[in-house]
Amino acid sequence: MLACRLKMLAAAVAMLALPLCAQAQKASVPLEKAEVIHWWTSNSESAAVKVIADAYRKSGGTWVDTAIAGADQSRAVAINRIVGGNAPAAAQFNTTKQFLDLIEQGMLNHVDEVALAEGWDKFLPEPVLNVIRVKGHYYAVPVNIHMQTWVWYSKAAFKQAGIVKEPATMDELFAALDKLKAAGLIPLAHGGQAWQETIVFQAMLTNVGGKDLYLKVIRDRDPKAIQSDAFKQVLLAFKRMQSYVDSGSPGRNWNDATSLLIKGKAGMQIMGDWVKGEFAAAKQVAGKDFGCIAGLTPQTPYLIQGDAFVFPKTTRAPLVNAQKLLAKTLMNPVTQLEFNKLKGSIPIRNDIDVSSMDMCAKIGVEIMKDKSRHVGISEIFLTPDQNGALQDILTAYWNTRMPVERVQKNIASALKD
């Protein structure tokens, strides 16, 4: 009965669903419902995840949506349920070390069968493979590439402030911020939350310090590099950015900051390319209504971040099959393209035609062709404790008059092995 129903579904949907349905038909047991925990709750995120859910349903699966606002809260719920024996079929994490403990404790299923059959090693970036592949097994399905240190700007705000040229150096960036302030606009739309301040810091570290200093500080945790004058200049630039935010910044959500650009009330925002989904939802067009800067130099590192789904441990064949079907759905080329158009990210696969994507996405895809610019975000190199300590120091520096020399000493101590 189920096999017939699946065949009927396959005949009624687009070609992208056919190979997925075929896999479901091969299963010797029925598919269980797949509850999926994620944190995609903004307007653009909800539209994007619907693409995945619809594709999964068309392939024969049953998607049960559990959306929990806030990445930290969503991960905490997922982890607690996995540990407590009431795990979902899949849960969203970032493509970092966030799920390493779950792997080490034997709480996740791998998806080797799907990864090897589809040749993930051929099209996934090395920094991503190094996270999802542990001891030869593939424990997560990455769905996109986000770059978190884009500089976004409002064309209307720039025009009002008399800025005619896109900033191409740090001096030009600060000059543009000064013009925005003089025009009575909010120069930097910012959400005063610790993780957002860490993003501004990483933007300064990559654009002011460059790739070598970034790796020495974040990957190598080199005390000499952290105490260097070059890193001091990075921290001073980071602190200077704080002078351009408005009094309403503390506690503001990232999408509310983006809304200030959309309305022309603010000039710039430093944030990941997920904000592009908010522009799209507001019917704004890249290059016409807003601009995007991936780096101020052709060598600026492209900090790779992304979202991935893990699959809690189970031996129930119907649920294992549901997990495998979801893994295939997430990596399907058509699903990848349509999802990332709405999410603001770029596809995790490098073998997809992106000619229908927006200008900023095409810039990101082109940069990804240069492997020398591929660098992981801090959470790839630092343990959760180290990353948390760094974040605490940076937000304290952002919000107080702490001397920069003390910040350097505190960071060196926090990142010490």
C-alpha positions in Angstrom: 0.0 0.0 0.0 2.7 2.4 1.0 4.8 1.6 -2.1 1.9 2.4 -4.3 1.2 5.7 -2.5 4.9 6.7 -2.9 4.7 5.9 -6.6 1.7 8.1 -7.0 3.4 10.9 -5.2 6.5 10.5 -7.4 4.4 10.8 -10.6 2.8 14.1 -9.4 5.9 16.0 -8.4 8.9 17.7 -10.2 11.9 15.7 -11.4 13.9 16.7 -8.3 11.8 14.4 -6.2 12.1 11.3 -8.3 15.5 10.0 -7.1 14.4 10.8 -3.5 11.2 8.9 -3.9 13.0 5.9 -5.4 15.2 5.7 -2.3 12.1 5.7 -0.1 10.5 2.9 -2.2 13.6 0.7 -1.7 13.1 0.8 2.0 11.8 -2.5 3.4 10.0 -0.7 6.1 7.8 2.4 6.2 9.2 5.9 7.0 8.5 7.4 10.4 7.6 11.0 10.8 10.6 13.2 11.0 10.5 15.9 13.7 13.0 18.5 12.8 14.2 21.1 15.4 15.5 24.4 14.0 15.8 28.1 14.9 14.7 29.6 11.5 11.8 31.8 12.7 12.3 35.2 10.9 10.1 35.9 7.9 12.9 35.0 5.4 14.1 32.0 7.4 10.6 30.6 7.6 10.2 30.9 3.9 13.5 29.2 3.3 12.9 26.2 5.6 9.5 25.7 3.9 11.4 24.9 0.7 13.2 22.0 2.5 10.0 20.8 4.2 8.0 20.8 1.0 10.8 19.0 -0.9 10.9 16.4 1.9 7.2 15.9 1.8 7.2 15.6 -2.0 9.9 12.9 -1.7 7.6 10.8 0.5 8.6 11.9 4.0 6.5 13.5 6.7 8.1 16.7 8.1 7.1 17.7 11.7 8.3 21.2 12.3 9.6 22.3 15.7 10.8 25.9 15.3 12.5 27.4 18.4 13.4 31.1 18.3 17.1 31.7 19.1 20.0 29.5 18.0 21.3 28.9 21.6 17.8 28.1 22.9 17.1 25.7 19.9 20.4 23.9 20.4 19.8 23.6 24.1 16.4 22.0 23.6 17.8 19.6 21.0 20.7 18.5 23.2 18.5 18.1 26.3 16.0 16.0 24.3 18.8 13.8 22.8 20.4 13.3 26.2 17.0 12.7 27.8 16.0 10.0 25.4 13.3 11.9 23.5 15.3 12.9 20.5 13.9 14.4 17.3 14.8 12.9 13.9 17.1 15.8 13.1 18.3 19.0 14.7 19.9 22.1 13.4 23.4 23.2 14.5 26.0 25.5 13.0 28.8 23.9 10.9 31.3 24.2 13.9 32.3 22.1 16.9 28.9 22.5 18.5 27.9 18.9 18.0 31.4 17.3 18.6 30.5 16.2 22.1 27.4 14.4 20.8 29.5 12.5 18.3 32.1 11.6 21.0 29.3 10.3 23.3 27.9 8.1 20.5 24.6 10.0 20.4 24.4 10.7 16.6 23.8 8.5 13.6 26.2 9.0 10.6 25.0 9.3 7.1 27.9 7.7 5.3 25.7 5.8 2.9 24.3 9.1 1.5 27.6 11.0 1.6 29.6 8.3 -0.2 27.0 7.6 -2.8 26.7 11.2 -3.7 30.5 12.0 -3.5 30.4 14.8 -0.9 34.2 15.0 -0.9 34.1 16.2 -4.4 32.1 19.4 -3.9 32.2 20.3 -0.2 34.8 22.9 1.0 37.6 21.5 3.1 36.8 23.7 6.2 33.3 22.2 6.2 34.4 18.6 5.6 36.8 19.0 8.5 33.9 19.7 10.8 31.2 17.2 9.6 33.6 14.3 8.9 34.9 12.8 12.2 37.1 9.7 12.2 36.0 8.9 8.6 32.3 9.2 9.3 29.9 11.9 8.1 27.7 13.1 11.0 26.0 16.2 9.7 24.5 17.5 6.4 25.6 21.1 5.7 23.0 23.0 3.8 24.7 26.3 3.0 27.6 28.6 3.3 27.2 31.9 5.2 29.9 34.5 5.4 29.4 36.5 8.6 31.4 39.6 8.0 29.7 41.3 5.0 29.3 45.0 5.1 25.8 45.9 3.9 24.8 49.4 3.1 21.6 51.3 2.2 21.8 53.0 -1.2 19.2 55.6 -0.1 21.2 56.4 3.1 24.4 56.7 1.1 22.7 59.1 -1.3 21.3 61.2 1.5 24.7 61.4 3.2 26.4 62.3 -0.1 28.5 59.1 -0.3 29.1 58.5 -4.0 31.7 55.7 -3.9 31.6 52.3 -2.2 34.2 52.2 0.6 37.3 50.2 -0.5 39.6 50.8 2.5 39.2 51.1 6.2 39.8 54.8 6.0 37.1 55.2 3.4 34.8 53.1 5.5 35.3 55.3 8.6 34.9 58.4 6.4 31.5 57.1 5.1 30.4 56.4 8.7 31.3 60.0 9.6 29.3 61.3 6.7 26.3 59.2 7.7 26.5 60.6 11.3 26.7 64.2 10.0 23.6 63.6 7.9 21.6 62.7 11.0 21.4 58.9 10.1 22.4 55.9 12.2 25.9 55.2 10.8 26.0 51.5 11.9 22.9 49.5 12.5 23.9 47.1 15.2 22.2 44.7 17.7 23.9 45.1 21.0 24.2 41.3 21.6 27.5 39.6 22.4 27.5 37.4 19.3 26.9 40.4 17.0 29.8 42.2 18.6 32.0 39.2 17.9 31.0 39.5 14.3 32.1 43.1 14.2 35.4 42.1 15.8 36.0 39.4 13.2 35.3 41.9 10.4 38.0 44.2 11.9 40.4 41.3 12.4 40.0 40.1 8.7 40.0 43.6 7.1 42.6 45.3 9.3 44.7 42.4 10.3 44.4 40.1 7.3 44.5 36.3 7.0 47.9 35.8 8.7 47.0 37.7 11.8 43.6 36.1 11.9 45.0 32.6 11.9 47.8 33.5 14.4 45.2 34.9 16.9 42.2 32.6 16.3 43.7 29.3 15.1 47.1 29.3 16.7 46.2 31.4 19.8 49.8 32.9 19.5 50.4 35.1 22.6 53.0 37.2 20.7 50.4 37.9 17.9 47.7 38.8 20.5 50.1 41.2 22.3 51.3 42.7 19.0 50.8 46.3 17.9 49.0 44.9 14.8 46.4 43.2 16.9 46.1 46.4 19.1 45.2 48.3 15.9 42.5 45.7 15.2 41.0 46.2 18.7 41.1 50.0 18.4 39.3 49.8 15.0 36.7 47.5 16.7 36.2 49.9 19.5 35.9 52.8 17.1 33.0 51.1 15.4 31.1 51.3 18.7 31.0 55.1 18.4 28.7 54.8 15.3 25.9 52.8 16.9 22.7 54.4 18.2 21.3 54.4 21.8 18.7 51.8 20.8 21.3 49.2 19.9 21.5 47.2 23.2 19.5 44.0 22.9 18.3 44.7 19.3 17.9 41.6 17.1 19.9 41.3 13.9 16.8 41.5 11.7 15.6 44.6 13.4 19.0 46.2 12.7 18.6 45.2 9.0 15.1 46.8 9.0 16.8 50.1 9.8 18.8 49.8 6.5 15.7 48.7 4.6 13.8 51.8 5.8 16.8 54.1 5.0 17.2 55.1 8.6 20.7 53.6 8.9 23.7 53.4 6.6 25.6 50.2 7.2 25.4 46.9 9.0 28.1 44.3 9.6 26.4 40.9 9.6 26.2 37.6 7.9 24.6 37.1 4.5 21.4 35.8 6.2 20.3 39.4 6.3 19.9 39.2 2.5 16.8 37.2 3.1 15.3 40.2 4.9 16.1 42.4 2.0 14.4 39.9 -0.3 11.3 39.7 1.8 11.1 43.5 1.6 11.3 43.3 -2.2 14.7 45.1 -2.2 17.2 44.3 -4.9 21.0 43.9 -4.5 22.8 46.6 -6.4 19.7 48.8 -6.7 18.4 49.3 -3.1 21.4 48.0 -1.1 25.1 47.2 -1.6 27.3 44.5 -0.2 31.0 44.3 0.5 32.6 40.9 1.2 36.0 42.3 2.0 37.9 45.6 1.6 40.8 43.9 -0.2 41.0 41.0 -2.7 42.8 39.0 -0.1 40.4 39.5 2.8 39.5 36.1 4.2 36.0 34.8 3.5 34.9 33.4 6.8 33.0 30.3 6.1 30.0 29.5 8.4 26.9 27.6 7.8 24.0 25.6 9.0 23.9 21.8 9.2 21.6 19.1 10.5 22.6 16.2 12.7 20.7 12.9 13.2 20.3 11.6 16.8 21.1 8.0 17.4 18.4 5.5 16.7 18.3 1.9 15.5 14.6 1.9 14.4 14.7 1.2 10.7 11.7 3.4 9.8 13.4 6.4 11.5 16.8 5.7 10.1 15.3 5.6 6.6 13.5 8.9 7.3 16.9 10.4 8.3 18.6 9.2 5.2 15.8 10.6 3.0 16.1 13.9 4.7 19.9 13.9 4.2 19.4 13.4 0.4 16.7 16.1 0.4 19.0 18.6 2.1 21.7 18.0 -0.4 19.5 17.9 -3.5 20.8 20.5 -6.1 17.4 22.0 -6.8 16.5 22.2 -3.1 19.9 23.7 -2.4 19.4 26.5 -5.0 15.8 27.4 -4.0 16.5 27.3 -0.3 19.6 29.5 -0.5 17.9 32.1 -2.6 15.6 32.7 0.2 18.0 32.2 3.1 20.6 34.7 1.8 23.4 32.1 1.8 25.1 30.3 -1.1 24.7 26.6 -1.8 27.1 24.3 -0.1 27.6 22.5 -3.4 30.0 24.0 -5.9 28.4 22.2 -8.8 25.2 24.2 -9.0 24.3 26.8 -11.6 23.9 30.1 -9.6 23.0 32.4 -12.6 19.6 32.9 -11.1 20.9 34.1 -7.8 21.4 37.8 -6.8 24.5 39.9 -7.2 25.8 39.4 -3.7 25.4 35.6 -3.9 27.4 35.6 -7.1 30.2 37.6 -5.5 30.3 35.0 -2.7 30.3 32.1 -5.2 33.1 33.7 -7.1 35.2 34.3 -4.0 34.7 30.6 -3.0 36.6 29.6 -6.1 39.8 31.0 -4.5 40.7 28.4 -1.9 43.3 30.8 -0.4 40.5 32.9 1.0 38.7 30.0 2.7 38.9 30.4 6.4 36.7 29.1 9.2 35.0 31.3 11.7 36.3 31.4 15.3 34.0 28.6 16.4 35.7 26.2 14.1 39.1 26.7 15.8 38.1 27.4 19.4 36.4 25.2 21.9 33.0 26.4 23.1 34.6 27.6 26.4 37.3 29.5 24.6 34.8 31.1 22.2 32.6 32.0 25.1 35.4 33.6 27.0 36.5 35.6 23.9 33.0 36.8 23.4 32.7 37.9 27.0 35.9 39.9 26.7 34.9 41.6 23.5 31.5 42.6 24.6 32.9 44.0 27.9 35.4 46.0 25.9 32.7 47.2 23.5 30.5 48.5 26.4 33.1 49.9 28.8 36.2 52.0 28.9 38.5 49.1 29.4 42.1 49.9 28.2 43.0 48.1 25.0 46.2 46.7 26.6 44.1 44.9 29.2 41.9 43.5 26.5 45.0 42.0 24.8 46.1 40.4 28.1 42.7 39.1 28.8 42.4 37.5 25.4 45.8 36.0 25.6 44.8 34.4 29.0 41.4 33.2 27.7 42.9 31.5 24.7 45.8 29.9 26.5 45.9 26.1 26.1 
